[in-house]
Amino acid sequence: MNDLTPPPAALRPDDEDQAIWREAFKTGLPTLFGIGAWGLVVGIAMVKSGLTVAQALGMTLIVFGGSAQLASLPLIAANAPIWVVFATALVVNLRFVIFSALLAPHFAHLPWQKRFLLGYTAGDLTVALFLQRFPSEEPAHGKVSYLKGLLYPNWVSWQVGSIAGVLLGSAVPTEWGLGFAGSLAILCIMIPLTINRAALCGVLVAAATAVLAYELPYKLGLLAAVLLGMLTAMAVQELNEKRTQKRLAAKGEPHV
């Protein structure tokens, strides 16, 4: 017979482990730049849609859901009934019900206050990364620390980006619109990805092409920039690999 009763606390592995927290932080670190950039866009969008700074700050701290916030903003701007705003946000965020159902068996033994906090800070990527690390619902050492190491930095990154967007949005001229926010978000995502010579060369060539070909019709300059940037990055990467092979061959070492 399968016994679904959680094991006694004395027999349960420790939930907390700082080493596992650090492991989770390193796992989620590459996603934090994109989360912050996404928060920046949403923060600016809230202010540009007519919310005051106080209202926008309250929304980002309480709702903590970019898709729900963006879906609600046009309704708020159009003075839609409050139940329509809430229903829209609820439908958009129904996926969190699935996330909660997936996480619940792992943390059913925790007090409801702790489960509430973990549920509030949960996000799409963080839940996916946790389930990759702990696919089994069986008790395991450091599960809570691992989830916290994913959730809390993710929450901080979002709030920092969103609050910066709210404050920046109140200072940015209205005519700049969301295009300015999108440019900032792209920069936030692009800079961390420019991690080697090939990527940097591709970015520089694409930027130069976009500026020089700005006058082309139908925004073909952007297409040319993307294509030339990609080709440049691929060519530089190929050249680097050939140089590496020659250097290893000169030393008599195999190339992996």
C-alpha positions as CSV (number, residue, x, y, z in Angstrom):
1,M,0.0,0.0,0.0
2,N,1.3,3.5,-0.9
3,D,1.5,5.7,2.2
4,L,1.1,9.4,1.1
5,T,1.5,10.7,4.7
6,P,4.6,12.9,4.9
7,P,7.5,11.4,6.9
8,P,8.0,12.7,10.4
9,A,10.2,15.7,10.7
10,A,12.9,13.7,12.4
11,L,13.2,11.5,9.3
12,R,13.0,14.3,6.7
13,P,16.2,15.6,5.1
14,D,17.1,19.1,5.9
15,D,15.2,21.7,3.8
16,E,17.9,24.4,4.1
17,D,21.5,24.3,2.8
18,Q,23.5,27.4,1.9
19,A,25.6,25.5,-0.6
20,I,22.5,24.4,-2.4
21,W,21.1,28.0,-2.3
22,R,24.3,29.2,-4.0
23,E,23.9,26.4,-6.6
24,A,20.4,27.5,-7.4
25,F,21.5,31.2,-7.6
26,K,24.2,30.3,-10.1
27,T,21.6,28.3,-12.1
28,G,19.2,31.2,-12.3
29,L,21.7,33.9,-12.7
30,P,21.7,34.0,-16.6
31,T,18.0,34.7,-16.5
32,L,18.1,37.6,-14.2
33,F,19.2,40.2,-16.8
34,G,16.2,39.3,-19.0
35,I,13.8,39.4,-16.1
36,G,15.0,42.8,-15.0
37,A,14.7,44.1,-18.6
38,W,11.2,42.8,-18.9
39,G,10.3,44.5,-15.6
40,L,11.8,47.7,-16.9
41,V,9.4,47.6,-19.9
42,V,6.4,46.9,-17.7
43,G,7.3,49.6,-15.3
44,I,7.5,52.3,-18.0
45,A,4.3,50.9,-19.6
46,M,2.4,51.3,-16.3
47,V,3.3,55.0,-16.0
48,K,2.7,55.7,-19.7
49,S,-0.8,54.1,-19.5
50,G,-1.8,56.8,-16.9
51,L,-1.1,55.3,-13.5
52,T,0.6,57.5,-11.0
53,V,4.0,56.5,-9.6
54,A,2.4,55.4,-6.4
55,Q,-0.2,53.3,-8.2
56,A,2.4,51.7,-10.5
57,L,4.7,50.9,-7.5
58,G,1.8,49.3,-5.7
59,M,0.8,47.3,-8.7
60,T,4.3,45.9,-9.3
61,L,4.8,45.0,-5.6
62,I,1.4,43.4,-5.2
63,V,0.6,41.8,-8.5
64,F,4.1,40.6,-9.5
65,G,3.0,39.3,-12.9
66,G,4.2,41.1,-16.0
67,S,1.7,39.5,-18.4
68,A,-1.3,40.2,-16.1
69,Q,-0.1,43.8,-15.6
70,L,0.2,44.5,-19.3
71,A,-3.2,42.8,-20.0
72,S,-4.8,45.0,-17.3
73,L,-3.3,48.3,-18.4
74,P,-5.5,49.0,-21.5
75,L,-8.6,48.1,-19.4
76,I,-7.6,50.4,-16.6
77,A,-6.9,53.2,-19.2
78,A,-10.3,52.6,-20.7
79,N,-12.1,52.8,-17.3
80,A,-13.4,49.2,-17.6
81,P,-15.3,47.8,-14.6
82,I,-13.1,46.6,-11.9
83,W,-14.4,43.0,-12.2
84,V,-13.3,42.9,-15.8
85,V,-9.8,44.0,-14.9
86,F,-9.6,41.3,-12.2
87,A,-11.1,38.6,-14.4
88,T,-8.6,39.4,-17.2
89,A,-5.7,39.3,-14.8
90,L,-7.0,36.0,-13.3
91,V,-7.3,34.3,-16.7
92,V,-3.9,35.5,-17.8
93,N,-2.4,34.1,-14.6
94,L,-4.2,30.8,-14.5
95,R,-0.9,29.1,-15.3
96,F,0.2,29.8,-11.7
97,V,-2.5,27.4,-10.5
98,I,-0.6,24.7,-12.5
99,F,2.7,25.8,-11.0
100,S,1.2,25.6,-7.5
101,A,-0.1,22.1,-8.1
102,L,3.3,21.0,-9.3
103,L,5.1,22.5,-6.3
104,A,2.6,21.6,-3.6
105,P,3.7,17.9,-3.1
106,H,7.3,19.1,-2.6
107,F,6.4,21.6,0.2
108,A,3.2,20.3,1.8
109,H,5.0,19.9,5.1
110,L,5.8,23.6,5.4
111,P,3.7,26.0,7.4
112,W,1.1,27.9,5.2
113,Q,2.9,31.2,5.7
114,K,6.1,29.9,4.1
115,R,4.2,28.2,1.3
116,F,2.3,31.5,0.7
117,L,5.6,33.4,0.4
118,L,7.1,30.8,-2.0
119,G,3.9,30.9,-4.0
120,Y,3.9,34.7,-4.3
121,T,7.5,34.8,-5.5
122,A,7.1,31.9,-8.0
123,G,7.7,32.5,-11.7
124,D,7.6,30.6,-14.9
125,L,11.4,30.0,-15.3
126,T,12.1,29.5,-11.7
127,V,9.5,26.7,-11.4
128,A,10.8,25.0,-14.5
129,L,14.4,25.2,-13.2
130,F,13.4,23.8,-9.9
131,L,11.5,20.8,-11.4
132,Q,14.5,20.1,-13.6
133,R,16.6,19.8,-10.5
134,F,14.1,17.9,-8.4
135,P,11.7,16.0,-10.7
136,S,10.7,13.6,-7.9
137,E,8.3,14.6,-5.1
138,E,10.2,12.5,-2.6
139,P,11.9,14.5,0.2
140,A,15.4,15.6,-0.7
141,H,18.1,17.5,1.0
142,G,18.0,21.3,0.4
143,K,14.8,21.5,-1.6
144,V,13.6,24.7,0.1
145,S,17.0,26.4,-0.2
146,Y,17.2,25.5,-3.9
147,L,13.7,27.0,-4.6
148,K,14.6,30.1,-2.6
149,G,17.8,30.5,-4.5
150,L,15.8,30.6,-7.7
151,L,12.8,32.6,-6.5
152,Y,14.1,35.4,-4.4
153,P,16.8,36.7,-6.8
154,N,14.3,36.5,-9.6
155,W,11.8,38.6,-7.5
156,V,14.5,41.2,-6.7
157,S,15.6,41.4,-10.3
158,W,12.0,42.0,-11.5
159,Q,11.3,44.6,-8.8
160,V,14.5,46.5,-9.4
161,G,13.8,46.6,-13.1
162,S,10.1,47.4,-12.7
163,I,10.7,50.2,-10.1
164,A,13.4,51.7,-12.3
165,G,11.0,51.6,-15.2
166,V,8.3,53.4,-13.1
167,L,10.7,56.1,-12.0
168,L,12.2,56.4,-15.4
169,G,8.8,56.4,-17.1
170,S,7.7,59.5,-15.1
171,A,10.8,61.3,-16.4
172,V,10.8,60.1,-20.1
173,P,8.9,62.4,-22.5
174,T,5.5,61.0,-23.6
175,E,6.4,61.2,-27.3
176,W,9.2,58.7,-26.7
177,G,6.6,56.0,-26.0
178,L,7.3,52.4,-25.4
179,G,9.8,52.3,-28.2
180,F,12.3,53.8,-25.8
181,A,11.5,51.1,-23.2
182,G,12.0,48.4,-25.7
183,S,15.4,49.8,-26.7
184,L,16.5,49.8,-23.1
185,A,15.2,46.2,-22.6
186,I,17.1,45.0,-25.7
187,L,20.3,46.7,-24.4
188,C,19.9,45.0,-21.0
189,I,19.5,41.6,-22.6
190,M,22.2,42.1,-25.3
191,I,25.1,43.3,-23.1
192,P,25.4,40.2,-21.0
193,L,25.2,38.0,-24.1
194,T,28.2,39.8,-25.7
195,I,30.6,37.4,-24.0
196,N,33.1,36.7,-26.7
197,R,34.9,38.3,-29.7
198,A,32.5,36.9,-32.3
199,A,29.4,38.2,-30.6
200,L,31.0,41.6,-30.0
201,C,32.0,41.9,-33.7
202,G,28.5,40.9,-34.8
203,V,26.9,43.5,-32.6
204,L,29.3,46.2,-33.8
205,V,28.7,45.4,-37.5
206,A,24.9,45.2,-37.0
207,A,24.9,48.6,-35.2
208,A,27.0,50.3,-37.8
209,T,24.8,48.8,-40.6
210,A,21.6,49.9,-39.0
211,V,22.8,53.4,-38.7
212,L,24.3,53.6,-42.3
213,A,21.2,51.9,-43.9
214,Y,18.6,53.9,-41.9
215,E,17.2,55.6,-45.0
216,L,16.4,52.4,-46.8
217,P,12.6,51.9,-47.4
218,Y,10.5,49.5,-45.5
219,K,13.0,49.3,-42.7
220,L,15.2,47.1,-44.8
221,G,18.2,48.6,-43.0
222,L,17.3,46.5,-39.9
223,L,17.1,43.4,-42.0
224,A,20.5,44.1,-43.5
225,A,21.9,44.8,-40.0
226,V,20.7,41.5,-38.7
227,L,22.0,39.5,-41.6
228,L,25.4,41.2,-41.7
229,G,25.7,41.0,-38.0
230,M,25.0,37.2,-38.0
231,L,27.4,36.6,-40.9
232,T,30.1,38.6,-39.2
233,A,29.7,36.7,-35.9
234,M,29.8,33.3,-37.7
235,A,32.9,34.3,-39.7
236,V,34.8,35.5,-36.7
237,Q,33.8,32.3,-34.8
238,E,35.0,30.2,-37.7
239,L,38.2,32.1,-37.9
240,N,38.8,31.7,-34.1
241,E,38.2,27.9,-34.4
242,K,40.7,27.6,-37.2
243,R,43.3,29.6,-35.2
244,T,42.7,27.3,-32.2
245,Q,43.1,24.2,-34.4
246,K,46.4,25.5,-35.8
247,R,47.7,26.4,-32.4
248,L,46.9,23.0,-31.0
249,A,48.3,21.3,-34.1
250,A,51.6,23.2,-33.6
251,K,51.7,21.9,-30.0
252,G,50.7,18.4,-31.0
253,E,47.6,18.5,-28.9
254,P,44.2,17.1,-30.1
255,H,41.4,19.5,-30.8
256,V,38.1,18.7,-29.0
